[in-house]
Amino acid sequence: MRSVRARAAIGATLVVAVALVAAGLAVLLVLRANLIDQADLQAEVAAREVAGQLATGTPYDELELDDEEDHPVQVTDEEGRVVIVSKDLRAVTGTGTSGVTPVPSASAGASPSPGEGDGDGDDDDSADDDDDGSRPGRGEVSSDDPDFSDGTATVDGTTADYRFAAVEATTPDGVTLTVYAGAPLAAEQEAVNTVRGAMLTGLPLLLVVVAGVTWLVTRRALRPVEGIRREMAAITASEDLARRVPEPGSRDEIAALARTTNETLTVLEASVERQRRFVADASHELRSPIASLRTQLEVAEAHPELLDLPGAVADTVRLQVLAADLLLLARLDAGEKPGSATVELGALVREEVSQRTGDRIAVSVEVPQGGAFEVNGSRGQLSRVIGNLLDNAQRHAEGSVAVSVAADGRGVRVEVRDDGAGVPEDERERIFERFVRLDDARSRDDGGAGLGLAIARDVASRHGGTLTVDRAAEGGAAFRLWLPRPA
């Protein structure tokens, strides 16, 4: 039961079994009802034939009881006494009578046989009686639907089940008789038993076929899944994220699963590679200031008069900034949410610019008066983004740096421009990667660690915004930060 194939096979078999049993019962019930209806019709026809003869005044001993073996007949009077039975009928049940021995004809009120008079042999008187209409007229057969019942009858020593129809008839003498005529149920029982036997024989075989086919189809359908599982196990064991799981040629859900798995592996490989490169670059960036600081301290220990205190302080500051950047990136990678505080970007830009007293180029601020430029997020992280953009502009500008704030659709746009060399179009995405510098000719001290723009874009993305770069009107780079307004 732990196997998907086994559960699918058992489930399909149970469903088919329930459906077949229900369908089989319905077929048997319908078949039995149809056959009983046919037996009812045969019994009714036989009963009405006998009732018709009684209604015309046919004497009892002259009744034509055709096919007495298949359609046994019993006639009772108003008091329930048997007056007529089929010749070979020996016992009967289901007709409401206790026996099959008929009473004398006179007790039933039947007319005497033709030719019988008062014993004086006066034929003329008999003829006169006929002429004056003293003989009874025609009776009638009830037009109501007959009553049907189940019973048994013993005909010629053989007992069988029958379906009886009861039809009332009135003789010309006004005597009401009830005719019971039976139709055998042997054909109905044989047909039902045959169909039931066929179902009971075929049902297990059909369920075995269903279970086997379901097992094979499920096994074939899940074969690609087993291939994916084996390949994933191999990738886990080898730690080789460059490998991919096999994709079946079908366009079903399993093929979609394989494609999604490969896409996940691609993203995971890129993430792991980025982390490895990040660790390597961070180690490299940290090694230089640490080595420089150690060298200065060792020289100062041996020759105190040669201590380069400003250089040691600069290396320490650089280490502090780099550690802070790495810590922020680690928090962003861990999924730290920016918060939901309301930040007024116009005021934040003015505050950030006012604190930059040591910039080599004065920053021009363009913020419309009376404008409301509120966004939701972390004030500290957004301040860090603006500071990084201004640092980048100061590093590359030749004579001017400008920052502006404006409404832009459903958000707020902060734009930082400079008049430097700008960013080549084919490098406008690469500069947002970590530890990337386009000014390789510059020293690492002047060019920074290459984390500022990467941090700025990550923070913008965490706030639901974007950070792009284009060519500024001054000829340099124009970095555009867009953040959505509060909902």
C-alpha positions as CSV (number, residue, x, y, z in Angstrom):
1,M,0.0,0.0,0.0
2,R,3.0,2.3,0.2
3,S,3.4,2.1,-3.6
4,V,1.5,4.6,-5.8
5,R,1.0,1.8,-8.3
6,A,-0.6,-0.5,-5.7
7,R,-2.9,2.2,-4.4
8,A,-4.0,3.2,-7.9
9,A,-4.6,-0.4,-8.8
10,I,-6.6,-1.1,-5.7
11,G,-8.6,2.1,-5.9
12,A,-9.5,1.5,-9.6
13,T,-10.4,-2.1,-8.9
14,L,-12.7,-1.1,-6.0
15,V,-14.4,1.7,-8.1
16,V,-15.0,-0.7,-11.0
17,A,-16.2,-3.4,-8.7
18,V,-18.8,-1.1,-7.1
19,A,-19.9,0.2,-10.5
20,L,-20.2,-3.3,-12.0
21,V,-22.1,-4.7,-9.0
22,A,-24.5,-1.7,-9.1
23,A,-24.9,-2.1,-12.9
24,G,-25.4,-5.9,-12.5
25,L,-28.1,-5.5,-9.9
26,A,-29.9,-3.0,-12.1
27,V,-29.7,-5.3,-15.1
28,L,-31.0,-8.2,-13.1
29,L,-33.9,-6.2,-11.7
30,V,-34.8,-4.8,-15.1
31,L,-34.6,-8.2,-16.8
32,R,-36.7,-9.8,-14.1
33,A,-39.3,-7.1,-14.3
34,N,-39.5,-7.4,-18.1
35,L,-39.9,-11.2,-17.9
36,I,-42.5,-10.9,-15.2
37,D,-44.4,-8.4,-17.3
38,Q,-44.4,-10.9,-20.2
39,A,-45.6,-13.7,-17.9
40,D,-48.4,-11.3,-16.6
41,L,-49.5,-10.7,-20.2
42,Q,-49.6,-14.4,-21.0
43,A,-51.5,-15.2,-17.9
44,E,-54.0,-12.3,-18.5
45,V,-54.6,-13.4,-22.1
46,A,-55.3,-17.0,-21.0
47,A,-57.6,-15.9,-18.2
48,R,-59.6,-13.6,-20.5
49,E,-60.0,-16.3,-23.0
50,V,-61.6,-18.6,-20.4
51,A,-63.6,-15.7,-19.0
52,G,-64.9,-14.9,-22.4
53,Q,-66.2,-18.5,-22.9
54,L,-67.9,-18.4,-19.5
55,A,-69.5,-15.0,-20.4
56,T,-71.1,-16.6,-23.5
57,G,-72.7,-19.4,-21.5
58,T,-70.4,-22.2,-22.6
59,P,-71.0,-25.1,-20.3
60,Y,-68.2,-26.0,-17.9
61,D,-67.5,-29.4,-19.5
62,E,-67.2,-27.8,-23.0
63,L,-64.7,-25.1,-22.1
64,E,-61.6,-25.1,-24.3
65,L,-58.6,-24.9,-22.0
66,D,-55.8,-24.9,-24.5
67,D,-52.2,-25.5,-23.4
68,E,-53.2,-26.6,-19.9
69,E,-49.6,-27.6,-19.0
70,D,-48.2,-24.1,-19.6
71,H,-51.3,-22.2,-18.6
72,P,-53.2,-24.0,-15.8
73,V,-56.7,-22.7,-15.1
74,Q,-58.8,-22.6,-12.0
75,V,-62.3,-21.1,-11.7
76,T,-64.0,-20.2,-8.4
77,D,-67.4,-18.9,-7.6
78,E,-68.5,-16.0,-5.5
79,E,-68.0,-18.1,-2.3
80,G,-64.5,-19.1,-3.3
81,R,-65.4,-22.7,-4.2
82,V,-63.6,-24.3,-7.1
83,V,-65.9,-25.1,-10.0
84,I,-63.5,-25.7,-12.8
85,V,-59.8,-26.8,-13.0
86,S,-57.4,-27.8,-15.7
87,K,-57.4,-31.6,-16.4
88,D,-53.9,-32.3,-15.1
89,L,-53.8,-29.7,-12.3
90,R,-53.3,-31.5,-9.0
91,A,-52.3,-28.7,-6.6
92,V,-52.1,-24.9,-6.7
93,T,-51.1,-22.1,-4.4
94,G,-51.3,-18.4,-4.8
95,T,-55.0,-18.3,-5.9
96,G,-56.5,-17.9,-2.5
97,T,-58.2,-21.4,-2.6
98,S,-57.6,-24.4,-0.5
99,G,-58.0,-27.1,-3.1
100,V,-58.5,-28.0,-6.7
101,T,-61.5,-30.4,-6.5
102,P,-64.5,-28.8,-8.3
103,V,-67.9,-28.9,-6.7
104,P,-70.9,-30.2,-8.7
105,S,-72.1,-27.9,-11.5
106,A,-75.5,-27.3,-9.9
107,S,-74.0,-26.0,-6.7
108,A,-72.3,-23.3,-8.8
109,G,-75.6,-22.2,-10.3
110,A,-74.7,-23.4,-13.7
111,S,-77.5,-24.1,-16.2
112,P,-78.4,-27.6,-16.9
113,S,-77.0,-29.1,-20.1
114,P,-79.1,-28.4,-23.2
115,G,-82.0,-30.9,-23.8
116,E,-82.7,-31.5,-20.1
117,G,-86.4,-30.7,-19.2
118,D,-88.8,-31.7,-16.4
119,G,-88.6,-35.4,-17.3
120,D,-91.9,-35.7,-19.5
121,G,-90.1,-35.5,-22.8
122,D,-92.2,-32.6,-24.1
123,D,-90.0,-31.2,-26.8
124,D,-92.6,-28.7,-27.9
125,D,-92.6,-27.1,-24.6
126,S,-88.9,-26.7,-24.7
127,A,-89.1,-25.1,-28.1
128,D,-91.8,-22.8,-26.9
129,D,-89.5,-21.7,-24.0
130,D,-86.8,-20.9,-26.5
131,D,-89.2,-18.9,-28.6
132,D,-90.5,-16.7,-25.7
133,G,-86.9,-15.8,-24.6
134,S,-86.8,-17.7,-21.3
135,R,-83.1,-18.8,-22.0
136,P,-80.6,-16.5,-20.4
137,G,-78.7,-13.9,-22.6
138,R,-75.0,-13.1,-22.8
139,G,-72.8,-12.4,-19.7
140,E,-69.8,-10.0,-19.5
141,V,-66.0,-10.0,-18.7
142,S,-64.7,-7.5,-16.2
143,S,-62.7,-4.7,-17.9
144,D,-60.7,-3.9,-14.8
145,D,-57.0,-4.7,-14.7
146,P,-56.5,-8.2,-13.4
147,D,-54.9,-9.0,-10.1
148,F,-51.6,-10.8,-10.3
149,S,-50.0,-13.1,-7.7
150,D,-47.1,-15.5,-7.4
151,G,-47.8,-19.2,-6.7
152,T,-47.0,-22.8,-7.6
153,A,-48.9,-25.4,-9.4
154,T,-48.5,-29.2,-9.7
155,V,-49.3,-30.2,-13.3
156,D,-49.0,-33.8,-14.4
157,G,-46.9,-34.5,-11.3
158,T,-44.4,-31.6,-11.8
159,T,-44.5,-28.6,-9.5
160,A,-43.3,-25.3,-10.8
161,D,-43.6,-21.5,-10.1
162,Y,-46.3,-19.6,-11.9
163,R,-47.6,-16.1,-12.2
164,F,-51.4,-16.0,-11.9
165,A,-53.8,-13.5,-13.3
166,A,-57.3,-13.2,-11.8
167,V,-60.2,-12.0,-14.1
168,E,-63.8,-11.8,-13.1
169,A,-66.6,-13.0,-15.5
170,T,-70.4,-13.0,-15.2
171,T,-72.3,-15.9,-16.8
172,P,-75.6,-15.3,-18.6
173,D,-77.3,-16.7,-15.5
174,G,-75.8,-13.8,-13.4
175,V,-73.3,-15.9,-11.6
176,T,-69.9,-14.1,-11.0
177,L,-66.9,-16.4,-11.4
178,T,-63.2,-15.7,-11.0
179,V,-60.8,-17.2,-13.5
180,Y,-57.2,-17.8,-12.4
181,A,-54.8,-18.5,-15.3
182,G,-51.1,-19.1,-14.7
183,A,-48.0,-18.5,-16.8
184,P,-44.8,-20.3,-16.0
185,L,-41.9,-18.5,-14.5
186,A,-39.3,-21.1,-15.4
187,A,-38.0,-19.1,-18.4
188,E,-37.7,-15.9,-16.2
189,Q,-35.9,-17.8,-13.5
190,E,-33.6,-19.5,-16.0
191,A,-32.8,-16.2,-17.8
192,V,-32.1,-14.4,-14.5
193,N,-30.0,-17.3,-13.2
194,T,-28.0,-17.4,-16.4
195,V,-27.3,-13.7,-16.4
196,R,-26.4,-13.8,-12.7
197,G,-24.0,-16.8,-13.2
198,A,-22.4,-15.0,-16.1
199,M,-21.9,-11.9,-14.0
200,L,-20.5,-13.8,-11.1
201,T,-18.1,-15.6,-13.4
202,G,-17.0,-12.6,-15.4
203,L,-16.8,-10.1,-12.5
204,P,-13.6,-11.6,-10.9
205,L,-11.9,-12.0,-14.2
206,L,-12.8,-8.4,-15.2
207,L,-11.5,-7.1,-11.9
208,V,-8.2,-8.9,-12.3
209,V,-7.9,-7.4,-15.8
210,V,-8.7,-3.9,-14.4
211,A,-6.1,-4.3,-11.6
212,G,-3.5,-5.6,-14.0
213,V,-4.0,-2.9,-16.6
214,T,-4.1,-0.2,-14.0
215,W,-0.8,-1.5,-12.5
216,L,0.9,-1.6,-15.9
217,V,-0.4,1.8,-17.0
218,T,0.6,3.4,-13.7
219,R,4.0,1.8,-13.8
220,R,4.6,3.0,-17.3
221,A,3.3,6.5,-16.4
222,L,5.6,6.7,-13.3
223,R,8.7,5.4,-15.0
224,P,9.9,9.0,-15.8
225,V,9.3,9.9,-12.1
226,E,11.6,7.1,-11.1
227,G,14.2,8.4,-13.6
228,I,13.9,11.9,-12.0
229,R,14.2,10.4,-8.5
230,R,17.4,8.5,-9.4
231,E,19.0,11.5,-11.1
232,M,18.1,13.8,-8.1
233,A,19.7,11.2,-5.8
234,A,22.8,11.1,-7.9
235,I,23.0,14.9,-7.9
236,T,22.6,15.0,-4.1
237,A,25.3,12.4,-3.7
238,S,27.7,14.0,-6.2
239,E,26.9,17.7,-5.3
240,D,27.1,18.4,-9.0
241,L,24.4,21.0,-9.6
242,A,25.3,21.2,-13.3
243,R,23.5,17.9,-13.9
244,R,19.9,17.8,-15.0
245,V,17.1,15.3,-14.7
246,P,15.7,13.7,-17.9
247,E,12.7,15.3,-19.4
248,P,10.2,13.0,-21.1
249,G,9.0,13.9,-24.6
250,S,5.3,13.9,-23.5
251,R,3.5,17.1,-22.6
252,D,1.9,15.8,-19.4
253,E,2.3,16.8,-15.8
254,I,5.4,14.6,-15.4
255,A,7.1,16.5,-18.2
256,A,6.1,19.7,-16.5
257,L,7.6,18.4,-13.2
258,A,10.9,17.5,-14.9
259,R,11.1,21.0,-16.5
260,T,10.3,22.7,-13.2
261,T,12.9,20.5,-11.5
262,N,15.6,21.5,-14.0
263,E,14.6,25.2,-13.7
264,T,15.0,24.8,-9.9
265,L,18.4,23.2,-10.3
266,T,19.4,26.0,-12.7
267,V,18.4,28.7,-10.1
268,L,20.0,26.7,-7.3
269,E,23.2,26.3,-9.3
270,A,23.4,30.0,-10.0
271,S,22.7,30.8,-6.3
272,V,25.4,28.4,-5.1
273,E,27.8,29.8,-7.7
274,R,27.0,33.3,-6.6
275,Q,27.5,32.4,-3.0
276,R,30.8,30.8,-3.8
277,R,32.0,33.8,-5.8
278,F,30.7,36.0,-3.1
279,V,32.7,34.2,-0.4
280,A,35.8,34.3,-2.6
281,D,35.4,38.0,-3.5
282,A,34.7,38.8,0.1
283,S,37.8,37.0,1.2
284,H,39.9,38.7,-1.4
285,E,38.5,42.2,-0.4
286,L,39.1,41.6,3.2
287,R,42.7,40.2,2.7
288,S,44.0,43.5,1.2
289,P,43.1,45.9,4.1
290,I,43.9,43.3,6.7
291,A,47.3,42.7,5.2
292,S,48.0,46.4,4.8
293,L,46.9,47.1,8.4
294,R,49.1,44.2,9.7
295,T,52.1,45.5,7.8
296,Q,51.7,49.0,9.2
297,L,51.3,47.6,12.7
298,E,54.4,45.4,12.4
299,V,56.4,48.4,11.0
300,A,55.1,50.5,13.9
301,E,56.1,47.9,16.4
302,A,59.7,47.8,15.1
303,H,60.0,51.5,14.2
304,P,57.4,53.6,16.1
305,E,58.6,56.7,14.3
306,L,57.4,55.2,10.9
307,L,53.8,54.5,12.0
308,D,51.4,55.6,9.3
309,L,48.5,56.4,11.6
310,P,46.1,57.9,9.0
311,G,46.7,54.9,6.7
312,A,45.9,52.5,9.6
313,V,42.8,54.4,10.4
314,A,41.7,54.4,6.7
315,D,42.2,50.6,6.5
316,T,40.2,50.1,9.6
317,V,37.4,52.3,8.3
318,R,37.4,50.4,5.1
319,L,37.2,47.1,7.0
320,Q,34.3,48.4,9.0
321,V,32.4,49.6,5.9
322,L,33.1,46.3,4.1
323,A,31.9,44.3,7.1
324,A,28.8,46.4,7.4
325,D,28.1,45.8,3.6
326,L,28.6,42.1,3.9
327,L,26.3,41.9,6.9
328,L,23.6,43.8,5.1
329,L,23.8,41.6,2.1
330,A,23.6,38.5,4.3
331,R,20.4,39.8,5.9
332,L,18.9,40.6,2.5
333,D,19.8,37.1,1.2
334,A,18.2,35.6,4.3
335,G,14.9,37.3,3.3
336,E,14.8,40.1,5.9
337,K,11.7,42.2,5.3
338,P,12.1,46.0,5.1
339,G,9.2,46.8,7.5
340,S,6.2,49.0,6.9
341,A,7.1,52.4,8.3
342,T,6.1,55.5,6.3
343,V,9.1,57.3,4.8
344,E,9.0,60.7,3.1
345,L,11.6,60.5,0.3
346,G,11.9,64.2,-0.2
347,A,12.8,64.9,3.4
348,L,15.1,61.8,3.4
349,V,17.0,63.0,0.4
350,R,17.5,66.5,1.9
351,E,18.7,65.0,5.2
352,E,21.1,62.7,3.5
353,V,22.6,65.4,1.3
354,S,22.9,67.8,4.3
355,Q,25.1,65.3,6.1
356,R,27.6,64.9,3.3
357,T,29.9,67.8,4.2
358,G,33.0,66.2,3.0
359,D,32.0,65.6,-0.7
360,R,34.4,67.0,-3.3
361,I,31.4,68.1,-5.4
362,A,28.4,69.9,-4.0
363,V,25.2,68.0,-4.6
364,S,22.3,69.8,-6.3
365,V,18.9,68.8,-4.8
366,E,15.6,69.1,-6.8
367,V,12.6,68.4,-4.6
368,P,9.3,70.2,-5.4
369,Q,7.9,72.2,-2.5
370,G,4.7,70.9,-1.0
371,G,4.9,67.5,-2.6
372,A,4.1,64.3,-0.7
373,F,6.5,61.6,-1.7
374,E,5.7,58.9,0.9
375,V,6.6,55.2,0.6
376,N,6.5,52.3,3.0
377,G,9.8,50.6,4.1
378,S,12.9,50.8,6.2
379,R,14.2,54.4,6.6
380,G,17.7,53.1,7.3
381,Q,17.9,50.9,4.2
382,L,16.4,53.6,1.9
383,S,18.9,56.1,3.3
384,R,21.7,53.6,2.6
385,V,20.5,53.3,-1.1
386,I,20.5,57.1,-1.6
387,G,23.9,57.3,0.1
388,N,25.4,54.5,-2.1
389,L,24.0,56.2,-5.3
390,L,25.5,59.6,-4.2
391,D,28.9,57.9,-3.4
392,N,28.9,56.3,-6.9
393,A,28.1,59.7,-8.5
394,Q,30.9,61.5,-6.5
395,R,33.4,58.8,-7.5
396,H,32.7,59.3,-11.3
397,A,31.5,62.9,-11.7
398,E,33.7,65.6,-13.2
399,G,32.0,68.7,-11.9
400,S,28.3,68.2,-11.1
401,V,26.1,65.8,-9.1
402,A,22.3,66.3,-8.9
403,V,19.5,64.4,-7.2
404,S,15.8,64.9,-7.8
405,V,12.6,63.5,-6.4
406,A,9.3,63.4,-8.4
407,A,6.0,61.5,-8.6
408,D,6.0,58.8,-11.2
409,G,2.7,57.1,-11.9
410,R,1.7,55.1,-8.8
411,G,5.1,55.6,-7.2
412,V,8.0,58.0,-6.4
413,R,11.1,58.4,-8.5
414,V,14.5,59.4,-7.1
415,E,17.1,60.2,-9.8
416,V,20.8,60.7,-9.2
417,R,22.8,62.2,-12.1
418,D,26.4,63.0,-12.8
419,D,28.4,64.4,-15.6
420,G,31.0,61.7,-15.7
421,A,31.8,59.1,-18.4
422,G,28.6,57.3,-17.9
423,V,27.9,53.5,-18.0
424,P,28.3,51.6,-21.3
425,E,25.0,50.2,-22.5
426,D,26.2,46.6,-22.4
427,E,27.4,47.0,-18.8
428,R,24.2,48.5,-17.4
429,E,23.1,45.3,-15.8
430,R,26.5,43.9,-14.9
431,I,27.3,46.9,-12.6
432,F,24.6,45.7,-10.2
433,E,26.4,42.4,-9.6
434,R,28.4,42.0,-6.4
435,F,32.1,43.0,-6.4
436,V,31.9,44.3,-10.0
437,R,34.0,47.4,-10.9
438,L,34.2,49.0,-14.3
439,D,37.0,51.3,-13.3
440,D,39.7,48.6,-12.9
441,A,42.4,51.2,-13.4
442,R,41.5,52.9,-10.2
443,S,42.9,51.6,-6.9
444,R,40.7,49.5,-4.7
445,D,40.8,52.2,-2.1
446,D,39.3,54.8,-4.5
447,G,37.0,52.4,-6.4
448,G,35.4,50.8,-3.4
449,A,34.6,47.1,-3.0
450,G,31.9,46.9,-5.7
451,L,29.0,46.3,-3.3
452,G,27.2,49.6,-3.2
453,L,25.1,49.3,-6.3
454,A,24.4,45.6,-5.6
455,I,23.1,46.6,-2.1
456,A,21.0,49.4,-3.6
457,R,19.3,47.2,-6.1
458,D,18.6,44.4,-3.6
459,V,17.1,46.9,-1.2
460,A,14.9,48.4,-4.0
461,S,13.7,45.0,-4.9
462,R,12.9,44.1,-1.3
463,H,10.7,47.3,-1.2
464,G,8.8,46.3,-4.3
465,G,10.6,48.8,-6.5
466,T,13.3,49.0,-9.2
467,L,16.7,50.5,-9.7
468,T,18.0,51.1,-13.3
469,V,20.7,53.2,-15.0
470,D,20.5,55.3,-18.1
471,R,22.4,58.1,-19.8
472,A,21.9,61.5,-18.0
473,A,21.3,64.8,-19.8
474,E,24.6,66.0,-18.4
475,G,26.3,63.2,-20.3
476,G,27.1,60.9,-17.4
477,A,25.0,58.2,-15.6
478,A,21.4,58.6,-14.4
479,F,20.4,56.1,-11.7
480,R,16.6,56.0,-11.3
481,L,15.1,54.5,-8.1
482,W,11.4,53.9,-8.3
483,L,9.3,52.9,-5.2
484,P,5.6,52.3,-5.0
485,R,3.3,54.5,-3.0
486,P,1.4,53.0,0.0
487,A,-1.8,51.2,-1.1
